[in-house]
Amino acid sequence: MRLVQLTGPDGRRVALVEEPRLRLLEGCRSVYVLALECLNEGVSLTEGIERRRSHYFLDYDDVYAGSSGWRLCPSADVPSEPARCLVSGTGLTHKASAKNRDAMHAAAQAVTDSTRMYQSGVEGGKPAPGGIGVAPEWFYKGCGTILRAHNEPLTVPEFAEDGGEEPEVAGVYLIDAEGAPRRVGFTAGNEFSDHVLERKNYLYLAASKLRTCAIGPELVVDGDFDLVPGEVSVQRGERTLWSRDIRTGESAMCHSLSNIEHHHFKFEFHRRLGDLHIHFFGADAFSFGDGVRLEDGDVMQVRFDGFGRPLRNPLARVRSSAQVVAVRPI
């Protein structure tokens, strides 16, 4: 079961994907509100969706292409209060990403911290049920204002060194009335980072992640996260500049999903009633690792089997010069 969020002639709506159409849900303005209502009603999300099926349909091809009066939104957000949405991620969960990171920093260290972090996950990232494994790398990307939808540009700011795709699956979580995290579903994402800045010094990792990112176009409500194959590509004009087959899911990662979730939500301030969390699970490959530098207008595409239509986003460079941000006293 897959959902999309849209905005159109009568505002925000949620729709159920029934290819090649989208079935609008009754009285549903966002996935966030839908999930809250299901918690209050004491029903599963799938049951709540079934209760809200309408007889109104949209042509998905037109919406997806951007030629409709309806436009896709990020697959999950908090539209009324974006600051209630925390966007974060876990890195070095896939062997390929560890190799790419290691290559960035190998000149400085014989055995890099990236290799050590990945190896610790291999050795202790999948504890027995009920156990706690080693903590993965964690990073913060921003609040809900950084989320972009399918077809929307991901921007390279005027102060940035670069911008590049990171094809990942993200988990979507809502904190319930008891302060417990509840998984809403999974969504394809492009975590988008500044790899050139990070390559200068791995201590710049935190700053390299503070960028826009994209999720969607679809939210998988009842999906399986054992092994998820897919493909990532970059198009420049009419040609495919670069592409790779990718894999994610627990079978392809050195950390179990439950271990990643524990180490994110063990912090009490990550369990605040009503907050929404978008958490990226790491990338298996990205073009920067193969020496590709993206240009203005290049289109990044991320597709995962079982996650619906591909997520496509053009890269856009901000052309203005960097300006000093001056702070004045009140």
KOLKOLTI-790126 format. One line per 8 residues: number of its first residue (from 1); their letters; for each residue y, x, z of C-alpha. Coordinates in steps of 0.1 Angstrom, whole numbers, plus 5000, padded with zeros to 4 digits. Layout:
<rs>
NUM> A> Y/X/Z  ...
</rs>
This chain:
<rs>
1> MRLVQLTG> 5000/5000/5000  5033/5015/4989  5069/5004/4995  5103/5013/4979  5138/5007/4992  5164/4995/4968  5200/4985/4966  5213/4960/4941
9> PDGRRVAL> 5233/4928/4935  5226/4914/4970  5225/4946/4989  5196/4965/5004  5160/4953/4999  5124/4965/5004  5098/4959/4978  5060/4963/4975
17> VEEPRLRL> 5048/4983/4945  5025/4963/4923  5026/4982/4891  5043/4977/4867  5064/4954/4890  5081/4955/4924  5076/4925/4946  5106/4919/4969
25> LEGCRSVY> 5098/4913/5006  5115/4883/5023  5142/4891/5048  5137/4928/5045  5167/4951/5042  5151/4984/5052  5118/5000/5061  5133/5009/5094
33> VLALECLN> 5141/4973/5104  5107/4962/5090  5089/4987/5112  5109/4976/5143  5102/4940/5136  5064/4947/5133  5065/4965/5166  5082/4935/5182
41> EGVSLTEG> 5058/4911/5166  5028/4932/5178  5014/4934/5142  5005/4963/5120  5029/4973/5093  5004/4962/5066  5002/4928/5082  5039/4925/5085
49> IERRRSHY> 5042/4933/5048  5017/4907/5039  5037/4881/5059  5069/4889/5040  5056/4888/5003  5080/4868/4981  5076/4855/4946  5105/4876/4932
57> FLDYDDVY> 5097/4906/4911  5116/4934/4895  5106/4955/4865  5097/4989/4880  5102/5008/4848  5139/4998/4846  5145/5006/4882  5128/5039/4881
65> AGSSGWRL> 5147/5049/4849  5180/5040/4865  5187/5014/4838  5186/4984/4861  5212/4967/4883  5189/4979/4911  5188/5015/4923  5162/5033/4943
73> CPSADVPS> 5171/5046/4978  5153/5072/4998  5119/5059/5008  5129/5057/5045  5162/5060/5063  5184/5043/5089  5211/5028/5067  5232/5013/5095
81> EPARCLVS> 5233/5046/5115  5222/5077/5096  5226/5099/5127  5196/5081/5142  5174/5098/5116  5163/5134/5123  5151/5154/5093  5130/5185/5101
89> GTGLTHKA> 5099/5204/5089  5070/5227/5096  5067/5259/5075  5040/5285/5068  5013/5258/5068  4999/5267/5034  4985/5300/5023  5007/5302/4992
97> SAKNRDAM> 5039/5296/5011  5029/5323/5036  5024/5347/5006  5057/5338/4991  5075/5343/5024  5057/5375/5030  5068/5389/4996  5104/5382/5006
105> HAAAQAVT> 5102/5402/5037  5075/5428/5030  5100/5456/5023  5112/5454/5059  5079/5452/5077  5044/5465/5071  5030/5433/5086  5056/5406/5085
113> DSTRMYQS> 5063/5379/5111  5055/5354/5084  5020/5368/5080  5015/5367/5118  5028/5331/5120  5004/5320/5093  4975/5338/5107  4981/5323/5141
121> GVEGGKPA> 4978/5289/5124  4945/5299/5107  4931/5310/5141  4944/5282/5163  4962/5255/5143  4932/5231/5142  4922/5225/5178  4893/5203/5188
129> PGGIGVAP> 4902/5166/5192  4923/5162/5223  4932/5198/5224  4965/5216/5218  4967/5243/5192  4992/5270/5185  5027/5259/5176  5037/5261/5139
137> EWFYKGCG> 5071/5272/5126  5096/5244/5130  5130/5240/5113  5159/5215/5113  5174/5202/5081  5200/5177/5093  5204/5140/5100  5199/5111/5076
145> TILRAHNE> 5231/5118/5056  5213/5146/5038  5186/5124/5023  5187/5117/4986  5167/5093/4965  5148/5096/4932  5172/5105/4903  5200/5116/4927
153> PLTVPEFA> 5212/5153/4925  5203/5179/4951  5234/5200/4955  5239/5238/4959  5271/5240/4980  5300/5263/4971  5290/5287/4999  5253/5289/4991
161> EDGGEEPE> 5234/5317/4973  5209/5294/4955  5189/5263/4956  5152/5257/4948  5126/5230/4950  5099/5228/4977  5074/5201/4969  5060/5186/5001
169> VAGVYLID> 5047/5155/5018  5067/5143/5047  5056/5120/5076  5079/5091/5086  5079/5082/5123  5096/5056/5145  5099/5060/5183  5089/5027/5200
177> AEGAPRRV> 5101/5010/5231  5079/5031/5253  5092/5064/5238  5060/5070/5218  5061/5082/5182  5045/5058/5157  5037/5069/5122  5052/5046/5096
185> GFTAGNEF> 5037/5064/5066  5038/5093/5042  5061/5101/5013  5065/5127/4986  5095/5150/4991  5115/5179/4978  5126/5198/5008  5150/5220/4988
193> SDHVLERK> 5162/5253/5003  5183/5284/4996  5156/5310/4991  5180/5338/4981  5198/5335/5014  5165/5335/5033  5153/5366/5014  5183/5386/5026
201> NYLYLAAS> 5170/5383/5062  5144/5359/5076  5169/5352/5105  5188/5333/5079  5159/5308/5075  5176/5282/5097  5208/5283/5076  5188/5282/5044
209> KLRTCAIG> 5173/5249/5053  5207/5231/5060  5208/5214/5025  5203/5181/5009  5167/5170/5003  5149/5141/4986  5121/5118/4996  5104/5090/4976
217> PELVVDGD> 5105/5071/4955  5076/5055/4974  5065/5053/5010  5027/5052/5014  5020/5030/5044  4982/5034/5048  4976/5067/5029  4950/5094/5035
225> FDLVPGEV> 4962/5129/5043  4930/5149/5042  4935/5164/5007  4963/5155/4984  4965/5173/4950  4996/5171/4929  5019/5189/4905  5054/5204/4907
233> SVQRGERT> 5075/5212/4876  5110/5222/4866  5125/5208/4833  5154/5225/4815  5167/5204/4788  5138/5191/4767  5112/5217/4778  5091/5224/4809
241> LWSRDIRT> 5104/5256/4823  5078/5260/4850  5049/5240/4865  5021/5244/4890  4992/5224/4903  4996/5221/4941  4975/5208/4971  4985/5196/5005
249> GESAMCHS> 4969/5177/5033  4949/5188/5063  4921/5204/5042  4947/5226/5025  4966/5236/5056  4961/5259/5085  4974/5233/5110  4959/5198/5116
257> LSNIEHHH> 4983/5168/5113  4978/5160/5150  4988/5195/5160  5019/5194/5139  5028/5160/5153  5022/5171/5189  5044/5202/5186  5072/5181/5171
265> FKFEFHRR> 5071/5152/5195  5063/5172/5227  5101/5176/5231  5114/5147/5251  5146/5145/5230  5124/5139/5199  5111/5107/5216  5143/5087/5219
273> LGDLHIHF> 5139/5049/5215  5147/5037/5180  5151/5071/5163  5135/5077/5129  5120/5111/5121  5113/5125/5086  5092/5156/5090  5081/5178/5061
281> FGADAFSF> 5047/5194/5063  5051/5225/5041  5049/5236/5005  5019/5250/4985  5041/5265/4957  5076/5267/4945  5093/5282/4914  5113/5308/4933
289> GDGVRLED> 5080/5325/4943  5073/5331/4906  5108/5345/4900  5124/5314/4885  5161/5308/4893  5172/5272/4888  5204/5263/4869  5228/5234/4870
297> GDVMQVRF> 5211/5204/4854  5175/5215/4858  5153/5186/4869  5128/5192/4897  5098/5169/4897  5072/5164/4925  5041/5143/4921  5012/5138/4945
305> DGFGRPLR> 4980/5118/4937  4981/5084/4955  5018/5086/4963  5030/5066/4933  5055/5077/4907  5069/5112/4906  5101/5121/4925  5127/5136/4901
313> NPLARVRS> 5160/5152/4911  5185/5172/4890  5201/5203/4906  5239/5202/4908  5260/5232/4917  5293/5226/4934  5319/5243/4913  5348/5246/4938
321> SAQVVAVR> 5354/5279/4956  5344/5283/4992  5372/5275/5016  5377/5285/5052  5370/5257/5076  5398/5260/5101  5394/5246/5136  5425/5233/5154
329> PI> 5429/5223/5190  5433/5187/5199
</rs>
